[in-house]
């Protein structure tokens, strides 16, 4: 599949941080910023130190992977972190109401902060350093952090977080589809598609829609 290259190559940024004395480096990323409905979900992940396990070969930005590959890697990430000490996975989210109140950027940053706290709560002490996908980082973190543009393409832990965030959020939207079947959430998972806009035009918004977002096609005025 075309897209971002896999992150199997050595990671100079993580190697540099370890050389500076930081241990248990974590990565965080979010999913769902561009959706019309549903929460924004983030994950924070620490992976076992050393070479990338073969089960995680091809780890990269979730958007460059098929659904089947994302789900397989999600299972592998959970298995690899479960069998090692002082590593793990944390998730956090902000609801549509919080998105409307905070705006999507600040809600995404808050979801990443919550995910990092959830990860830190699993460990005997917080991660030594956090790498954040993008050009901004949350405040109120339990450890030092650095924003890394396109970190999900170049840092194993950030790529893992992007995958966990995406599969977690997609599962939420597919469950909501059973309650609100008229918007195509089983396939579009809340993103703006023709089926989603058709559902909005016919049925109006649900409690899970983001009222601060444009919920009509541009042509609708």
Secondary structure as UniProt FT lines:
FT   HELIX           12..19
FT   TURN            20..21
FT   STRAND          25..31
FT   TURN            33..34
FT   STRAND          40..46
FT   HELIX           54..56
FT   TURN            57..58
FT   HELIX           62..64
FT   HELIX           67..82
FT   TURN            85..86
FT   STRAND          88..94
FT   HELIX           96..102
FT   HELIX           104..122
FT   STRAND          129..133
FT   STRAND          144..148
FT   TURN            149..150
FT   HELIX           151..154
FT   HELIX           156..179
FT   HELIX           181..183
FT   HELIX           185..188
FT   TURN            189..190
FT   HELIX           194..203
FT   TURN            207..208
FT   TURN            211..212
FT   HELIX           218..220
//
